[in-house]
Amino acid sequence: MNATAKITTTVRCESPANRLALPLAFALAVLLAPHSAHAQIDGWSLRLGGIGTNYEKHGAIGNGLYSSYLDLGSGFGPQAAAELRVVPIFGVELSAAQLDLDAHYRFARQVPISLHPFVLGEQTEYEASGKYTLKPLAFAALFHLLPDRKVDVYFGPQVARVSFANDVGAGTRKPEKAWGGKAGVEVRFAEGPWAAALEVGHLEIDHIETDHDLYGNIGLSTASVLVVFRGR
């Protein structure tokens, strides 16, 4: 049996500043643009429902003696959002969600399994399965293609602050910035304020700390089913 090879991980480190600048600048420009004295907000919307992802990632890091492994899988959770419609075709949205990803963590070390010849093998010291939780708090600038129709289509960029937690003993991860976009289809029920929406989104979470760290960047694609209430 051969000695187990050293485990390493390569993490891309790229500042999100350039990606965040364009959507933020555009949203601020719209919000700060001068309006007439008679201008009014065109309404607001509340969206509540669930969000899910089929994300999958296998992470590993080691120094030749000790190794850590973290496997992440699909997950689900609640989502809530509030949109303020500045004009019929444009609104700003604040949303919060929680995604509980399936997680498996393992910590191992190298031990001698043979002295003649001398061979090292991996021995598991700790192992656990549970949840790896992401909590994005996001700001989006949404454009509505059919604001006065029964079926509306909306899309736009989003930026977020994502916090993390886990119950598998994989250590802590500080909150990080994310950027991406979302799009949805909203169908109104008759002439009332209620509607249903299907929404897809994507967030790129850039991991900053790269030295001796099990975590890396996360590219998260999501789908949501929402109930909508629109007020005036």
C-alpha positions as CSV (number, residue, x, y, z in Angstrom):
1,M,0.0,0.0,0.0
2,N,1.5,3.3,-1.0
3,A,1.7,6.4,1.2
4,T,-1.2,8.8,1.0
5,A,-0.3,11.8,-1.1
6,K,-0.4,15.3,0.4
7,I,-3.7,17.0,0.0
8,T,-3.9,20.6,-1.2
9,T,-6.5,23.0,-2.4
10,T,-6.3,25.9,-4.7
11,V,-8.6,28.8,-4.1
12,R,-9.2,31.6,-6.5
13,C,-8.8,35.0,-4.8
14,E,-10.3,37.9,-6.8
15,S,-11.7,41.1,-5.4
16,P,-15.5,41.6,-6.1
17,A,-15.1,45.3,-6.2
18,N,-15.2,45.6,-10.0
19,R,-18.2,43.4,-10.3
20,L,-20.2,45.2,-7.5
21,A,-19.5,48.7,-8.8
22,L,-21.8,48.6,-11.9
23,P,-25.0,47.4,-10.4
24,L,-24.6,49.5,-7.3
25,A,-23.9,52.6,-9.2
26,F,-26.9,52.1,-11.5
27,A,-29.3,51.5,-8.6
28,L,-28.0,54.5,-6.7
29,A,-28.3,56.7,-9.8
30,V,-31.9,55.7,-10.2
31,L,-32.8,56.2,-6.6
32,L,-31.0,59.6,-6.4
33,A,-32.2,61.0,-9.7
34,P,-34.3,64.1,-9.3
35,H,-38.1,63.7,-9.3
36,S,-40.9,66.2,-9.7
37,A,-42.7,67.5,-6.6
38,H,-45.7,65.4,-7.6
39,A,-43.8,62.1,-8.0
40,Q,-45.1,59.2,-6.0
41,I,-44.0,55.6,-5.2
42,D,-45.8,53.2,-7.6
43,G,-46.4,50.6,-5.0
44,W,-44.8,47.8,-3.0
45,S,-44.7,44.0,-3.0
46,L,-44.0,41.4,-0.4
47,R,-42.8,37.9,-1.5
48,L,-42.7,34.9,0.8
49,G,-41.9,31.3,0.0
50,G,-39.1,28.8,-0.3
51,I,-35.7,28.7,-2.0
52,G,-33.6,25.7,-3.0
53,T,-30.4,24.7,-4.8
54,N,-28.8,21.6,-6.2
55,Y,-25.3,22.9,-5.4
56,E,-22.5,20.4,-4.9
57,K,-18.9,20.8,-3.8
58,H,-16.1,18.7,-2.4
59,G,-13.4,20.6,-0.5
60,A,-10.2,19.3,1.0
61,I,-7.1,20.7,2.6
62,G,-4.0,19.1,4.3
63,N,-0.4,19.6,5.3
64,G,0.9,16.1,4.8
65,L,0.1,15.0,8.4
66,Y,-3.5,16.2,9.0
67,S,-6.3,16.5,6.4
68,S,-9.8,18.0,6.5
69,Y,-12.7,17.2,4.0
70,L,-16.0,19.0,3.6
71,D,-18.6,17.8,1.1
72,L,-21.7,20.0,0.4
73,G,-24.9,19.1,-1.3
74,S,-28.3,20.4,-2.2
75,G,-30.5,22.3,0.3
76,F,-33.7,24.2,0.9
77,G,-35.0,27.0,3.2
78,P,-37.3,30.0,3.6
79,Q,-37.1,33.3,1.6
80,A,-38.7,36.7,2.2
81,A,-38.4,39.9,0.1
82,A,-39.9,43.4,0.0
83,E,-39.8,45.5,-3.2
84,L,-40.5,49.2,-3.4
85,R,-41.6,50.1,-7.0
86,V,-40.0,53.5,-7.8
87,V,-41.7,53.6,-11.2
88,P,-43.9,51.0,-12.9
89,I,-41.0,49.4,-14.7
90,F,-38.3,49.7,-11.9
91,G,-38.1,48.7,-8.2
92,V,-35.6,48.1,-5.5
93,E,-35.8,44.9,-3.4
94,L,-34.4,43.8,0.0
95,S,-34.5,40.1,0.5
96,A,-33.4,37.6,3.1
97,A,-33.1,33.8,2.8
98,Q,-31.7,30.8,4.6
99,L,-30.2,27.8,2.7
100,D,-29.5,24.6,4.8
101,L,-27.1,22.6,2.6
102,D,-26.4,18.9,3.3
103,A,-22.9,18.7,4.7
104,H,-20.4,15.9,5.6
105,Y,-17.1,16.8,7.4
106,R,-14.2,14.5,8.1
107,F,-10.8,15.1,9.9
108,A,-8.0,12.6,9.5
109,R,-4.3,12.2,10.2
110,Q,-1.5,10.1,8.7
111,V,-0.4,7.1,10.8
112,P,2.1,4.3,10.1
113,I,0.4,1.2,8.8
114,S,3.6,-0.6,7.9
115,L,7.2,-0.4,9.2
116,H,8.9,-2.8,6.7
117,P,8.6,-1.0,4.4
118,F,7.5,2.2,6.1
119,V,4.1,3.3,4.8
120,L,1.7,5.9,6.0
121,G,-2.1,5.5,5.8
122,E,-5.0,7.8,6.7
123,Q,-7.0,7.3,9.9
124,T,-10.2,9.2,10.5
125,E,-10.2,11.1,13.8
126,Y,-13.5,12.9,13.6
127,E,-16.5,12.6,11.3
128,A,-20.0,14.2,11.2
129,S,-23.0,14.8,9.0
130,G,-25.4,17.8,9.3
131,K,-26.1,21.2,7.8
132,Y,-24.0,24.0,6.4
133,T,-26.2,27.1,6.5
134,L,-25.9,30.2,4.2
135,K,-27.9,33.3,5.1
136,P,-27.8,35.9,2.2
137,L,-29.1,39.4,2.9
138,A,-29.4,40.9,-0.6
139,F,-30.2,44.2,-2.4
140,A,-31.5,44.0,-6.0
141,A,-32.5,46.5,-8.7
142,L,-35.4,44.9,-10.6
143,F,-36.7,45.8,-14.1
144,H,-40.3,44.8,-14.9
145,L,-41.1,44.1,-18.6
146,L,-44.9,43.9,-18.2
147,P,-45.8,45.8,-15.1
148,D,-49.5,46.3,-16.0
149,R,-50.2,42.8,-17.3
150,K,-51.5,39.8,-15.5
151,V,-48.2,38.0,-16.2
152,D,-45.1,40.1,-15.4
153,V,-41.4,39.3,-16.0
154,Y,-38.7,40.9,-13.9
155,F,-34.9,40.7,-13.8
156,G,-31.9,42.6,-12.4
157,P,-28.5,42.5,-10.6
158,Q,-28.1,41.9,-6.9
159,V,-25.4,42.2,-4.3
160,A,-25.5,40.5,-0.9
161,R,-23.8,40.0,2.5
162,V,-23.7,36.2,3.3
163,S,-23.3,34.8,6.8
164,F,-22.5,31.2,7.5
165,A,-23.0,28.5,10.2
166,N,-22.6,24.7,10.4
167,D,-23.3,22.0,12.9
168,V,-20.6,19.5,11.8
169,G,-17.6,21.0,13.5
170,A,-16.0,22.4,10.4
171,G,-15.0,25.7,12.0
172,T,-16.3,29.2,11.5
173,R,-16.5,31.3,8.4
174,K,-16.8,35.1,8.5
175,P,-19.6,36.9,6.6
176,E,-18.6,37.7,3.0
177,K,-19.8,39.7,0.0
178,A,-21.5,38.2,-3.0
179,W,-22.8,39.4,-6.3
180,G,-25.1,38.1,-9.0
181,G,-28.5,38.4,-10.5
182,K,-32.1,37.2,-10.4
183,A,-35.1,36.8,-12.7
184,G,-38.7,35.8,-12.2
185,V,-42.2,35.4,-13.6
186,E,-45.1,36.7,-11.6
187,V,-48.8,35.7,-12.2
188,R,-51.6,37.7,-10.6
189,F,-54.7,36.1,-9.3
190,A,-57.8,37.8,-10.9
191,E,-57.9,41.5,-10.1
192,G,-56.8,41.2,-6.4
193,P,-53.4,42.0,-4.8
194,W,-52.3,38.4,-4.6
195,A,-50.0,36.6,-7.1
196,A,-47.6,33.7,-7.4
197,A,-44.0,33.9,-8.6
198,L,-41.3,31.5,-9.9
199,E,-37.8,33.0,-9.5
200,V,-34.2,31.9,-10.4
201,G,-31.1,33.5,-9.1
202,H,-27.3,33.2,-8.9
203,L,-24.8,34.5,-6.3
204,E,-21.0,34.3,-6.5
205,I,-19.6,34.4,-3.0
206,D,-15.9,35.4,-3.1
207,H,-13.8,33.9,-0.3
208,I,-11.1,36.2,0.9
209,E,-9.0,34.2,3.3
210,T,-7.1,31.6,1.3
211,D,-4.2,30.4,3.6
212,H,-4.7,27.1,5.4
213,D,-8.5,27.4,4.9
214,L,-10.9,24.6,4.0
215,Y,-13.4,27.1,2.4
216,G,-13.4,28.5,-1.1
217,N,-15.5,30.5,-3.5
218,I,-19.2,29.4,-3.8
219,G,-21.2,29.8,-7.0
220,L,-24.8,29.3,-6.0
221,S,-27.7,28.9,-8.4
222,T,-31.1,28.9,-6.8
223,A,-34.8,28.5,-7.6
224,S,-37.7,29.9,-5.6
225,V,-41.5,29.5,-5.3
226,L,-43.2,32.6,-3.9
227,V,-46.5,33.9,-2.8
228,V,-46.8,37.7,-3.6
229,F,-48.9,40.4,-2.0
230,R,-48.8,43.8,-3.8
231,G,-49.9,47.0,-2.1
232,R,-50.4,50.6,-3.2
